[in-house]
Amino acid sequence: KVMKNPCLAADGYSYEHDAIVMWLCDQNTSPVTKAQLRDKKLVPNLSLMSAIASWMAQGGRPLME
């Protein structure tokens, strides 16, 4: 599944924004590493957004909708 709104969390991993917001409502740990997050700030992953847009413009299609 292709991310529509990727963002970076304090653990350095990219997540779909809505999914990580839901996770952070109940957790203060990384879903990947299970380590404590230093904060719950999320930053748009502009590089990944650009790469996805470029891929889609070249005919890339998500595997699942």
PDB file of N, CA, C and O in Angstrom:
ATOM      1  N   LYS A   1       0.852  -1.175   0.000  1.00  0.00           N
ATOM      2  CA  LYS A   1       0.000   0.000   0.000  1.00  0.00           C
ATOM      3  C   LYS A   1       0.895   1.236   0.000  1.00  0.00           C
ATOM      4  O   LYS A   1       1.873   1.298   0.745  1.00  0.00           O
ATOM      5  N   VAL A   2       0.571   2.189  -0.811  1.00  0.00           N
ATOM      6  CA  VAL A   2       1.373   3.404  -0.923  1.00  0.00           C
ATOM      7  C   VAL A   2       0.863   4.435   0.077  1.00  0.00           C
ATOM      8  O   VAL A   2      -0.342   4.658   0.191  1.00  0.00           O
ATOM      9  N   MET A   3       1.774   5.050   0.787  1.00  0.00           N
ATOM     10  CA  MET A   3       1.389   6.083   1.748  1.00  0.00           C
ATOM     11  C   MET A   3       0.818   7.298   1.031  1.00  0.00           C
ATOM     12  O   MET A   3       1.299   7.696  -0.031  1.00  0.00           O
ATOM     13  N   LYS A   4      -0.208   7.876   1.626  1.00  0.00           N
ATOM     14  CA  LYS A   4      -0.805   9.086   1.076  1.00  0.00           C
ATOM     15  C   LYS A   4      -0.280  10.325   1.781  1.00  0.00           C
ATOM     16  O   LYS A   4      -0.207  11.398   1.183  1.00  0.00           O
ATOM     17  N   ASN A   5       0.088  10.182   3.057  1.00  0.00           N
ATOM     18  CA  ASN A   5       0.548  11.315   3.837  1.00  0.00           C
ATOM     19  C   ASN A   5       1.662  10.851   4.786  1.00  0.00           C
ATOM     20  O   ASN A   5       1.457  10.793   5.998  1.00  0.00           O
ATOM     21  N   PRO A   6       2.841  10.521   4.239  1.00  0.00           N
ATOM     22  CA  PRO A   6       3.913  10.014   5.089  1.00  0.00           C
ATOM     23  C   PRO A   6       4.481  11.093   6.014  1.00  0.00           C
ATOM     24  O   PRO A   6       4.612  12.257   5.635  1.00  0.00           O
ATOM     25  N   CYS A   7       4.807  10.678   7.217  1.00  0.00           N
ATOM     26  CA  CYS A   7       5.443  11.604   8.147  1.00  0.00           C
ATOM     27  C   CYS A   7       6.506  10.852   8.940  1.00  0.00           C
ATOM     28  O   CYS A   7       6.487   9.627   9.055  1.00  0.00           O
ATOM     29  N   LEU A   8       7.426  11.632   9.476  1.00  0.00           N
ATOM     30  CA  LEU A   8       8.509  11.084  10.286  1.00  0.00           C
ATOM     31  C   LEU A   8       8.175  11.261  11.756  1.00  0.00           C
ATOM     32  O   LEU A   8       7.691  12.313  12.174  1.00  0.00           O
ATOM     33  N   ALA A   9       8.434  10.231  12.527  1.00  0.00           N
ATOM     34  CA  ALA A   9       8.274  10.294  13.975  1.00  0.00           C
ATOM     35  C   ALA A   9       9.658  10.415  14.611  1.00  0.00           C
ATOM     36  O   ALA A   9      10.681  10.348  13.929  1.00  0.00           O
ATOM     37  N   ALA A  10       9.667  10.591  15.909  1.00  0.00           N
ATOM     38  CA  ALA A  10      10.925  10.783  16.642  1.00  0.00           C
ATOM     39  C   ALA A  10      11.878   9.593  16.536  1.00  0.00           C
ATOM     40  O   ALA A  10      13.072   9.744  16.798  1.00  0.00           O
ATOM     41  N   ASP A  11      11.385   8.425  16.162  1.00  0.00           N
ATOM     42  CA  ASP A  11      12.251   7.251  16.009  1.00  0.00           C
ATOM     43  C   ASP A  11      12.970   7.227  14.661  1.00  0.00           C
ATOM     44  O   ASP A  11      13.802   6.355  14.414  1.00  0.00           O
ATOM     45  N   GLY A  12      12.644   8.200  13.780  1.00  0.00           N
ATOM     46  CA  GLY A  12      13.300   8.274  12.474  1.00  0.00           C
ATOM     47  C   GLY A  12      12.622   7.455  11.392  1.00  0.00           C
ATOM     48  O   GLY A  12      13.078   7.455  10.249  1.00  0.00           O
ATOM     49  N   TYR A  13      11.547   6.760  11.721  1.00  0.00           N
ATOM     50  CA  TYR A  13      10.823   5.957  10.746  1.00  0.00           C
ATOM     51  C   TYR A  13       9.671   6.765  10.155  1.00  0.00           C
ATOM     52  O   TYR A  13       9.149   7.682  10.791  1.00  0.00           O
ATOM     53  N   SER A  14       9.285   6.415   8.938  1.00  0.00           N
ATOM     54  CA  SER A  14       8.143   7.047   8.278  1.00  0.00           C
ATOM     55  C   SER A  14       6.899   6.199   8.481  1.00  0.00           C
ATOM     56  O   SER A  14       6.936   4.969   8.428  1.00  0.00           O
ATOM     57  N   TYR A  15       5.799   6.896   8.715  1.00  0.00           N
ATOM     58  CA  TYR A  15       4.520   6.241   8.930  1.00  0.00           C
ATOM     59  C   TYR A  15       3.441   7.003   8.175  1.00  0.00           C
ATOM     60  O   TYR A  15       3.604   8.185   7.872  1.00  0.00           O
ATOM     61  N   GLU A  16       2.350   6.331   7.875  1.00  0.00           N
ATOM     62  CA  GLU A  16       1.169   7.017   7.368  1.00  0.00           C
ATOM     63  C   GLU A  16       0.642   7.877   8.519  1.00  0.00           C
ATOM     64  O   GLU A  16       0.469   7.394   9.638  1.00  0.00           O
ATOM     65  N   HIS A  17       0.392   9.150   8.230  1.00  0.00           N
ATOM     66  CA  HIS A  17       0.040  10.104   9.275  1.00  0.00           C
ATOM     67  C   HIS A  17      -1.117   9.626  10.154  1.00  0.00           C
ATOM     68  O   HIS A  17      -0.990   9.608  11.378  1.00  0.00           O
ATOM     69  N   ASP A  18      -2.231   9.245   9.555  1.00  0.00           N
ATOM     70  CA  ASP A  18      -3.404   8.849  10.340  1.00  0.00           C
ATOM     71  C   ASP A  18      -3.114   7.641  11.223  1.00  0.00           C
ATOM     72  O   ASP A  18      -3.595   7.567  12.353  1.00  0.00           O
ATOM     73  N   ALA A  19      -2.342   6.710  10.720  1.00  0.00           N
ATOM     74  CA  ALA A  19      -2.033   5.496  11.483  1.00  0.00           C
ATOM     75  C   ALA A  19      -1.158   5.810  12.694  1.00  0.00           C
ATOM     76  O   ALA A  19      -1.408   5.296  13.784  1.00  0.00           O
ATOM     77  N   ILE A  20      -0.140   6.645  12.517  1.00  0.00           N
ATOM     78  CA  ILE A  20       0.754   6.939  13.645  1.00  0.00           C
ATOM     79  C   ILE A  20       0.060   7.842  14.661  1.00  0.00           C
ATOM     80  O   ILE A  20       0.332   7.741  15.857  1.00  0.00           O
ATOM     81  N   VAL A  21      -0.830   8.722  14.206  1.00  0.00           N
ATOM     82  CA  VAL A  21      -1.593   9.552  15.154  1.00  0.00           C
ATOM     83  C   VAL A  21      -2.441   8.651  16.051  1.00  0.00           C
ATOM     84  O   VAL A  21      -2.493   8.851  17.264  1.00  0.00           O
ATOM     85  N   MET A  22      -3.103   7.663  15.456  1.00  0.00           N
ATOM     86  CA  MET A  22      -3.903   6.723  16.254  1.00  0.00           C
ATOM     87  C   MET A  22      -3.020   5.961  17.240  1.00  0.00           C
ATOM     88  O   MET A  22      -3.390   5.780  18.400  1.00  0.00           O
ATOM     89  N   TRP A  23      -1.858   5.517  16.777  1.00  0.00           N
ATOM     90  CA  TRP A  23      -0.919   4.790  17.641  1.00  0.00           C
ATOM     91  C   TRP A  23      -0.503   5.668  18.821  1.00  0.00           C
ATOM     92  O   TRP A  23      -0.486   5.211  19.964  1.00  0.00           O
ATOM     93  N   LEU A  24      -0.169   6.919  18.541  1.00  0.00           N
ATOM     94  CA  LEU A  24       0.339   7.818  19.576  1.00  0.00           C
ATOM     95  C   LEU A  24      -0.729   8.253  20.572  1.00  0.00           C
ATOM     96  O   LEU A  24      -0.397   8.771  21.638  1.00  0.00           O
ATOM     97  N   CYS A  25      -1.985   8.054  20.252  1.00  0.00           N
ATOM     98  CA  CYS A  25      -3.052   8.354  21.216  1.00  0.00           C
ATOM     99  C   CYS A  25      -2.940   7.466  22.448  1.00  0.00           C
ATOM    100  O   CYS A  25      -3.245   7.896  23.560  1.00  0.00           O
ATOM    101  N   ASP A  26      -2.502   6.227  22.247  1.00  0.00           N
ATOM    102  CA  ASP A  26      -2.435   5.253  23.342  1.00  0.00           C
ATOM    103  C   ASP A  26      -1.022   4.855  23.742  1.00  0.00           C
ATOM    104  O   ASP A  26      -0.827   4.236  24.788  1.00  0.00           O
ATOM    105  N   GLN A  27      -0.037   5.200  22.923  1.00  0.00           N
ATOM    106  CA  GLN A  27       1.329   4.720  23.139  1.00  0.00           C
ATOM    107  C   GLN A  27       2.307   5.895  23.149  1.00  0.00           C
ATOM    108  O   GLN A  27       2.027   6.944  22.568  1.00  0.00           O
ATOM    109  N   ASN A  28       3.428   5.723  23.793  1.00  0.00           N
ATOM    110  CA  ASN A  28       4.525   6.688  23.679  1.00  0.00           C
ATOM    111  C   ASN A  28       5.817   5.963  23.328  1.00  0.00           C
ATOM    112  O   ASN A  28       6.916   6.392  23.681  1.00  0.00           O
ATOM    113  N   THR A  29       5.645   4.851  22.621  1.00  0.00           N
ATOM    114  CA  THR A  29       6.790   4.069  22.148  1.00  0.00           C
ATOM    115  C   THR A  29       6.723   3.943  20.634  1.00  0.00           C
ATOM    116  O   THR A  29       5.675   4.146  20.020  1.00  0.00           O
ATOM    117  N   SER A  30       7.858   3.605  20.049  1.00  0.00           N
ATOM    118  CA  SER A  30       7.929   3.399  18.610  1.00  0.00           C
ATOM    119  C   SER A  30       7.238   2.095  18.233  1.00  0.00           C
ATOM    120  O   SER A  30       7.469   1.072  18.878  1.00  0.00           O
ATOM    121  N   PRO A  31       6.389   2.108  17.191  1.00  0.00           N
ATOM    122  CA  PRO A  31       5.790   0.849  16.758  1.00  0.00           C
ATOM    123  C   PRO A  31       6.814  -0.116  16.169  1.00  0.00           C
ATOM    124  O   PRO A  31       6.577  -1.323  16.126  1.00  0.00           O
ATOM    125  N   VAL A  32       7.942   0.404  15.718  1.00  0.00           N
ATOM    126  CA  VAL A  32       8.970  -0.436  15.097  1.00  0.00           C
ATOM    127  C   VAL A  32       9.961  -0.961  16.128  1.00  0.00           C
ATOM    128  O   VAL A  32      10.205  -2.164  16.214  1.00  0.00           O
ATOM    129  N   THR A  33      10.529  -0.045  16.911  1.00  0.00           N
ATOM    130  CA  THR A  33      11.593  -0.447  17.835  1.00  0.00           C
ATOM    131  C   THR A  33      11.105  -0.729  19.248  1.00  0.00           C
ATOM    132  O   THR A  33      11.816  -1.338  20.047  1.00  0.00           O
ATOM    133  N   LYS A  34       9.891  -0.285  19.555  1.00  0.00           N
ATOM    134  CA  LYS A  34       9.290  -0.387  20.889  1.00  0.00           C
ATOM    135  C   LYS A  34      10.015   0.478  21.919  1.00  0.00           C
ATOM    136  O   LYS A  34       9.689   0.416  23.104  1.00  0.00           O
ATOM    137  N   ALA A  35      10.987   1.280  21.494  1.00  0.00           N
ATOM    138  CA  ALA A  35      11.704   2.186  22.395  1.00  0.00           C
ATOM    139  C   ALA A  35      10.841   3.406  22.701  1.00  0.00           C
ATOM    140  O   ALA A  35       9.991   3.797  21.901  1.00  0.00           O
ATOM    141  N   GLN A  36      11.070   3.992  23.857  1.00  0.00           N
ATOM    142  CA  GLN A  36      10.353   5.201  24.258  1.00  0.00           C
ATOM    143  C   GLN A  36      10.667   6.327  23.275  1.00  0.00           C
ATOM    144  O   GLN A  36      11.828   6.549  22.932  1.00  0.00           O
ATOM    145  N   LEU A  37       9.629   7.039  22.820  1.00  0.00           N
ATOM    146  CA  LEU A  37       9.829   8.187  21.933  1.00  0.00           C
ATOM    147  C   LEU A  37      10.136   9.414  22.777  1.00  0.00           C
ATOM    148  O   LEU A  37       9.522   9.611  23.825  1.00  0.00           O
ATOM    149  N   ARG A  38      11.076  10.240  22.338  1.00  0.00           N
ATOM    150  CA  ARG A  38      11.436  11.444  23.104  1.00  0.00           C
ATOM    151  C   ARG A  38      10.330  12.491  23.044  1.00  0.00           C
ATOM    152  O   ARG A  38      10.222  13.336  23.933  1.00  0.00           O
ATOM    153  N   ASP A  39       9.504  12.435  21.991  1.00  0.00           N
ATOM    154  CA  ASP A  39       8.334  13.305  21.876  1.00  0.00           C
ATOM    155  C   ASP A  39       7.374  12.701  20.857  1.00  0.00           C
ATOM    156  O   ASP A  39       7.683  11.703  20.205  1.00  0.00           O
ATOM    157  N   LYS A  40       6.212  13.320  20.734  1.00  0.00           N
ATOM    158  CA  LYS A  40       5.192  12.811  19.810  1.00  0.00           C
ATOM    159  C   LYS A  40       5.021  13.726  18.607  1.00  0.00           C
ATOM    160  O   LYS A  40       3.987  13.691  17.940  1.00  0.00           O
ATOM    161  N   LYS A  41       6.027  14.543  18.328  1.00  0.00           N
ATOM    162  CA  LYS A  41       5.958  15.439  17.179  1.00  0.00           C
ATOM    163  C   LYS A  41       6.102  14.642  15.888  1.00  0.00           C
ATOM    164  O   LYS A  41       6.881  13.692  15.808  1.00  0.00           O
ATOM    165  N   LEU A  42       5.334  15.049  14.880  1.00  0.00           N
ATOM    166  CA  LEU A  42       5.392  14.421  13.561  1.00  0.00           C
ATOM    167  C   LEU A  42       5.770  15.482  12.538  1.00  0.00           C
ATOM    168  O   LEU A  42       5.302  16.619  12.602  1.00  0.00           O
ATOM    169  N   VAL A  43       6.626  15.097  11.592  1.00  0.00           N
ATOM    170  CA  VAL A  43       7.101  16.002  10.548  1.00  0.00           C
ATOM    171  C   VAL A  43       6.764  15.383   9.200  1.00  0.00           C
ATOM    172  O   VAL A  43       7.060  14.210   8.972  1.00  0.00           O
ATOM    173  N   PRO A  44       6.148  16.150   8.301  1.00  0.00           N
ATOM    174  CA  PRO A  44       5.874  15.597   6.969  1.00  0.00           C
ATOM    175  C   PRO A  44       7.168  15.102   6.311  1.00  0.00           C
ATOM    176  O   PRO A  44       8.190  15.788   6.345  1.00  0.00           O
ATOM    177  N   ASN A  45       7.115  13.924   5.721  1.00  0.00           N
ATOM    178  CA  ASN A  45       8.283  13.384   5.025  1.00  0.00           C
ATOM    179  C   ASN A  45       8.203  13.839   3.568  1.00  0.00           C
ATOM    180  O   ASN A  45       7.702  13.120   2.704  1.00  0.00           O
ATOM    181  N   LEU A  46       8.706  15.041   3.316  1.00  0.00           N
ATOM    182  CA  LEU A  46       8.606  15.640   1.994  1.00  0.00           C
ATOM    183  C   LEU A  46       9.383  14.861   0.942  1.00  0.00           C
ATOM    184  O   LEU A  46       8.958  14.791  -0.211  1.00  0.00           O
ATOM    185  N   SER A  47      10.500  14.281   1.316  1.00  0.00           N
ATOM    186  CA  SER A  47      11.283  13.484   0.360  1.00  0.00           C
ATOM    187  C   SER A  47      10.489  12.264  -0.104  1.00  0.00           C
ATOM    188  O   SER A  47      10.448  11.956  -1.296  1.00  0.00           O
ATOM    189  N   LEU A  48       9.870  11.585   0.834  1.00  0.00           N
ATOM    190  CA  LEU A  48       9.081  10.410   0.475  1.00  0.00           C
ATOM    191  C   LEU A  48       7.846  10.817  -0.325  1.00  0.00           C
ATOM    192  O   LEU A  48       7.479  10.138  -1.285  1.00  0.00           O
ATOM    193  N   MET A  49       7.202  11.920   0.063  1.00  0.00           N
ATOM    194  CA  MET A  49       6.048  12.409  -0.707  1.00  0.00           C
ATOM    195  C   MET A  49       6.442  12.686  -2.150  1.00  0.00           C
ATOM    196  O   MET A  49       5.709  12.340  -3.077  1.00  0.00           O
ATOM    197  N   SER A  50       7.594  13.307  -2.340  1.00  0.00           N
ATOM    198  CA  SER A  50       8.080  13.625  -3.679  1.00  0.00           C
ATOM    199  C   SER A  50       8.374  12.357  -4.473  1.00  0.00           C
ATOM    200  O   SER A  50       8.029  12.267  -5.651  1.00  0.00           O
ATOM    201  N   ALA A  51       9.007  11.386  -3.836  1.00  0.00           N
ATOM    202  CA  ALA A  51       9.324  10.126  -4.504  1.00  0.00           C
ATOM    203  C   ALA A  51       8.046   9.387  -4.913  1.00  0.00           C
ATOM    204  O   ALA A  51       7.977   8.818  -6.002  1.00  0.00           O
ATOM    205  N   ILE A  52       7.047   9.396  -4.047  1.00  0.00           N
ATOM    206  CA  ILE A  52       5.771   8.741  -4.364  1.00  0.00           C
ATOM    207  C   ILE A  52       5.103   9.450  -5.532  1.00  0.00           C
ATOM    208  O   ILE A  52       4.611   8.795  -6.451  1.00  0.00           O
ATOM    209  N   ALA A  53       5.080  10.790  -5.509  1.00  0.00           N
ATOM    210  CA  ALA A  53       4.458  11.564  -6.590  1.00  0.00           C
ATOM    211  C   ALA A  53       5.158  11.292  -7.918  1.00  0.00           C
ATOM    212  O   ALA A  53       4.504  11.153  -8.952  1.00  0.00           O
ATOM    213  N   SER A  54       6.478  11.217  -7.890  1.00  0.00           N
ATOM    214  CA  SER A  54       7.248  10.938  -9.098  1.00  0.00           C
ATOM    215  C   SER A  54       6.932   9.542  -9.624  1.00  0.00           C
ATOM    216  O   SER A  54       6.726   9.357 -10.824  1.00  0.00           O
ATOM    217  N   TRP A  55       6.894   8.581  -8.743  1.00  0.00           N
ATOM    218  CA  TRP A  55       6.590   7.201  -9.115  1.00  0.00           C
ATOM    219  C   TRP A  55       5.188   7.097  -9.714  1.00  0.00           C
ATOM    220  O   TRP A  55       4.981   6.424 -10.723  1.00  0.00           O
ATOM    221  N   MET A  56       4.220   7.780  -9.071  1.00  0.00           N
ATOM    222  CA  MET A  56       2.841   7.758  -9.577  1.00  0.00           C
ATOM    223  C   MET A  56       2.760   8.430 -10.949  1.00  0.00           C
ATOM    224  O   MET A  56       2.029   7.960 -11.821  1.00  0.00           O
ATOM    225  N   ALA A  57       3.499   9.519 -11.150  1.00  0.00           N
ATOM    226  CA  ALA A  57       3.492  10.232 -12.428  1.00  0.00           C
ATOM    227  C   ALA A  57       4.067   9.368 -13.551  1.00  0.00           C
ATOM    228  O   ALA A  57       3.719   9.556 -14.717  1.00  0.00           O
ATOM    229  N   GLN A  58       4.937   8.431 -13.208  1.00  0.00           N
ATOM    230  CA  GLN A  58       5.539   7.544 -14.197  1.00  0.00           C
ATOM    231  C   GLN A  58       4.706   6.282 -14.405  1.00  0.00           C
ATOM    232  O   GLN A  58       5.149   5.336 -15.057  1.00  0.00           O
ATOM    233  N   GLY A  59       3.502   6.275 -13.848  1.00  0.00           N
ATOM    234  CA  GLY A  59       2.616   5.133 -14.065  1.00  0.00           C
ATOM    235  C   GLY A  59       2.553   4.141 -12.941  1.00  0.00           C
ATOM    236  O   GLY A  59       1.897   3.107 -13.061  1.00  0.00           O
ATOM    237  N   GLY A  60       3.230   4.437 -11.836  1.00  0.00           N
ATOM    238  CA  GLY A  60       3.174   3.516 -10.708  1.00  0.00           C
ATOM    239  C   GLY A  60       1.782   3.473 -10.121  1.00  0.00           C
ATOM    240  O   GLY A  60       1.090   4.489 -10.052  1.00  0.00           O
ATOM    241  N   ARG A  61       1.378   2.288  -9.700  1.00  0.00           N
ATOM    242  CA  ARG A  61       0.059   2.125  -9.113  1.00  0.00           C
ATOM    243  C   ARG A  61       0.193   1.377  -7.787  1.00  0.00           C
ATOM    244  O   ARG A  61       1.007   0.462  -7.656  1.00  0.00           O
ATOM    245  N   PRO A  62      -0.619   1.780  -6.808  1.00  0.00           N
ATOM    246  CA  PRO A  62      -0.603   1.051  -5.536  1.00  0.00           C
ATOM    247  C   PRO A  62      -0.995  -0.404  -5.737  1.00  0.00           C
ATOM    248  O   PRO A  62      -1.793  -0.719  -6.619  1.00  0.00           O
ATOM    249  N   LEU A  63      -0.442  -1.281  -4.930  1.00  0.00           N
ATOM    250  CA  LEU A  63      -0.790  -2.699  -5.002  1.00  0.00           C
ATOM    251  C   LEU A  63      -2.189  -2.928  -4.454  1.00  0.00           C
ATOM    252  O   LEU A  63      -2.907  -3.821  -4.904  1.00  0.00           O
ATOM    253  N   MET A  64      -2.572  -2.104  -3.467  1.00  0.00           N
ATOM    254  CA  MET A  64      -3.888  -2.213  -2.846  1.00  0.00           C
ATOM    255  C   MET A  64      -4.461  -0.818  -2.698  1.00  0.00           C
ATOM    256  O   MET A  64      -3.716   0.147  -2.527  1.00  0.00           O
ATOM    257  N   GLU A  65      -5.756  -0.706  -2.761  1.00  0.00           N
ATOM    258  CA  GLU A  65      -6.418   0.600  -2.556  1.00  0.00           C
ATOM    259  C   GLU A  65      -6.864   0.717  -1.143  1.00  0.00           C
ATOM    260  O   GLU A  65      -7.441   1.735  -0.760  1.00  0.00           O
TER     261      GLU A  65
END
